[in-house]
Amino acid sequence: LRQVRPDSEHPDDHRLRRWLSRHGQKGAAVRLANRNLRIVWVLLQNDQTYRRQPAGCQEATMSH
């Protein structure tokens, strides 16, 4: 959460800034951990690999 830049237009930074403003540092950290856990859970359940999209794309993809 320390790496979030206030002037960044990256979707991940925007999401983290929103969480920080609404829930504070600890709440944002819990939300980030929960989001990462949900992604990992889906990957493990479906035997997939995580591939991050370039900065211009909204979501990451999961492939076999």
Contacts in CASP RR format, 6 or more apart in sequence:
PFRMAT RR
TARGET T0000
AUTHOR 0000-0000-0000
METHOD contacts of the structure
MODEL  1
LRQVRPDSEHPDDHRLRRWLSRHGQKGAAVRLANRNLRIVWVLLQNDQTY
RRQPAGCQEATMSH
1 16 0 8 1.000
1 20 0 8 1.000
1 25 0 8 1.000
1 28 0 8 1.000
1 29 0 8 1.000
1 32 0 8 1.000
4 13 0 8 1.000
4 16 0 8 1.000
4 17 0 8 1.000
4 20 0 8 1.000
5 13 0 8 1.000
6 17 0 8 1.000
8 14 0 8 1.000
10 55 0 8 1.000
11 56 0 8 1.000
11 58 0 8 1.000
16 28 0 8 1.000
16 32 0 8 1.000
19 27 0 8 1.000
19 28 0 8 1.000
19 31 0 8 1.000
19 32 0 8 1.000
20 28 0 8 1.000
23 30 0 8 1.000
23 31 0 8 1.000
39 50 0 8 1.000
39 60 0 8 1.000
42 48 0 8 1.000
42 62 0 8 1.000
43 49 0 8 1.000
43 50 0 8 1.000
43 62 0 8 1.000
46 62 0 8 1.000
46 64 0 8 1.000
47 64 0 8 1.000
48 62 0 8 1.000
48 63 0 8 1.000
48 64 0 8 1.000
49 62 0 8 1.000
49 63 0 8 1.000
49 64 0 8 1.000
50 60 0 8 1.000
50 62 0 8 1.000
51 60 0 8 1.000
51 61 0 8 1.000
51 62 0 8 1.000
51 63 0 8 1.000
52 60 0 8 1.000
53 59 0 8 1.000
53 60 0 8 1.000
53 61 0 8 1.000
END
